[in-house]
Amino acid sequence: MKKKELILDGLSCANCAVKIEEKVKKIEGINDVNVNFVTQTMKFNVDDESKLKEIEKIVKEIEPDVKVYDKDIIKNDSQKKNSKADREKRFNKKDEIVRLLYSLTIFIIAILVKEPFSLKLSLFIFSYLISGWRVLYRSFTNIKKGLIFDENFLMSIATIGAFSIGQFAEAVGVMIFYEIGELLQNLAVDNSRRSIKSLLEIRPDYANIIDNDRTYKVSPQEVSVGQLILVKPGERIPLDGVVIRGSTMVDTSALTGEPVPKVVKEGDEVLSGFVNLNGSITVKVEKEYSQSTYSKILEIVENASSKKAKTEKIISKFSRYYTPIVVFSAIALAILPPLVFGGPFKQWLYRALVFLVISCPCALVLSIPLGYFAGIGKLSKKGVLVKGGNYLETLKKIDTIIFDKTGTLTEGVFEVTEVKAYNGINSHELLKIAAYAESHSNHPIATSIKKYYDEEIDEKLIQEYQEVVGEGVKAKINGETVLVGNIDLMKENGINIPELEPNGTIVYVGINDSFAGYIKISDKIRPKAKDTINKLKKLGIKKTVLLTGDNEETARKVGLELGVDEYYANLLPEDKVALLERYLNNVHTVAFVGDGINDAPVLARTDVGIAMGGLGSDAAIEAADVVIMEDDISKIIDAINISRKTIKIIWQNIIFILAVKILFLILAALGLANMWGAVFADVGVSLLAVFNCMRILKWEIQSQKRNNKTTHMNLLIYEKATRKSLVAFF
């Protein structure tokens, strides 16, 4: 199976996007189909590329005006393609405005004309055809393809029906204002798309490659690992690499959300997406285009829509049933009351036509994915990557957060603070033996010992090496058997150690079955860790838990200082998973926060896995559901706040849309609503829902003076009640 991505240029109907996705899913040999209405893309896996023509045929059947491009073919010319598409859209919108102004002018003249009736009717029909010809044409072609129950069919039947019962002004006016509403809605959606995409605009357009003292511009895709590129002031760094010449300040905010520039010099790593502020630097490329940091970030954010939240799935299912039910209800409303109760058929037919206009589910299908994408885009701007709407939805429900200690609540930068030797060996010799034993380990503690030793290690002296998971290392150095690790490693090998008062992490050293001494190592607590724990509790998080492989005393000290509710020490990786299972089994919604490298099993098992310090870390990006792009633990507060704001706005839209539609359906059945009200219940509500989604992008986190817990609980009550109603609908 091959991954493919198509660009659906001009996709402006959210309901149509759902239909396209459903039909493509039925093609044999294609799976994992996801149509993203916001980014106008379709991603899928396909076993045979010849099926792309079949996909294009489906798209054209449902949305004839949509142009389908293969992203692999046009990616090298994407900027040119996008600018051309933007010009075409602007031109088309200008044409649309002129067309609707003509129609509106003729409509007003028709209203003012009193006699003769034939002229008045002709003007109404002319105005109707100018404004509604596209709706009528789409309706006709869709009926031929067996596609009914869409907004074009519903509007055509409703307005033609209004003509048939003599409601000329209302039929024409409803069509004009429906089209005006659609135009405004499309403008609002385009604006939303631009706003969301602007949050992700870290894509560099070119690279200045250096070849034989000459510099020329090429596409970033053409640059190979090991080549040199020149980055001038004001330019965006196109590929990940290392600075080999020059120094400058870089703006990292596009990746990390941090506004403070960072100084880089020779030997420092720089990432694609950073903006060079003031000095020219020469960078040696270390990752190709597809593996660069910005490429992975964009891929995560743009793919987030494929992992739909529970709310999205319910609404998609609901919309499939809702429209046919309302349409058949309209038919029943037109036929049954005149037969049962008597009265004029014309009156009940009009009410049924109003029903049809109200029945389109576009407002729901449009606003829900737009809301989730806006929330994910907003968080990406703050340096927090969320891999899907399902994780965004789960974030706002978490009541328990479990933290790994090292590298999460502490800085993970260990320093040797004491070396104590026993049994006739001196401190320097003890440190040397420990450094040799740890020479093949990448564990932060091993790194700190090697750094403190700070001498060259002769690999010839190391005859054997074995890492004991969760305990330490065994090695044979210059003929001597050496153990370096925790107390369990010593006890398992029969080495007696004296009673010690650990005030930090203790690494014990054994040589030839005898205790040789210990090395004390300390780790600093992150500056924002305690404040973050306090704010999490104010947000309504019921339980904070600390897990560590360190000793009991160290865990107790860190736990008390930070104010966590519970702590567990001396844990192996499998112990962390077992503890997590215990919380999950107690019906908690649990987030685990770790470094994304050593904690992969726990991150994979929890409800939401949050990786710290994912900037440039492939392992962190792969392991977690949420990636904090730098070592700032306070970003968890941003993630929860924005997730709650997003879900709150989404449920505001759901409740508002359903309430308005149900209200107007009841009013229509009772004869208290006309087609003008029906257009508002359809297009007007969609427009308001889109504007409401835009608030996610504009919203900034305020101080915690408001009662977040009360607001959150009220939202949960409304959400559960509405969700139960939707589920009961089926």
Disulfide bonds with the S-S distance in Angstrom:
none
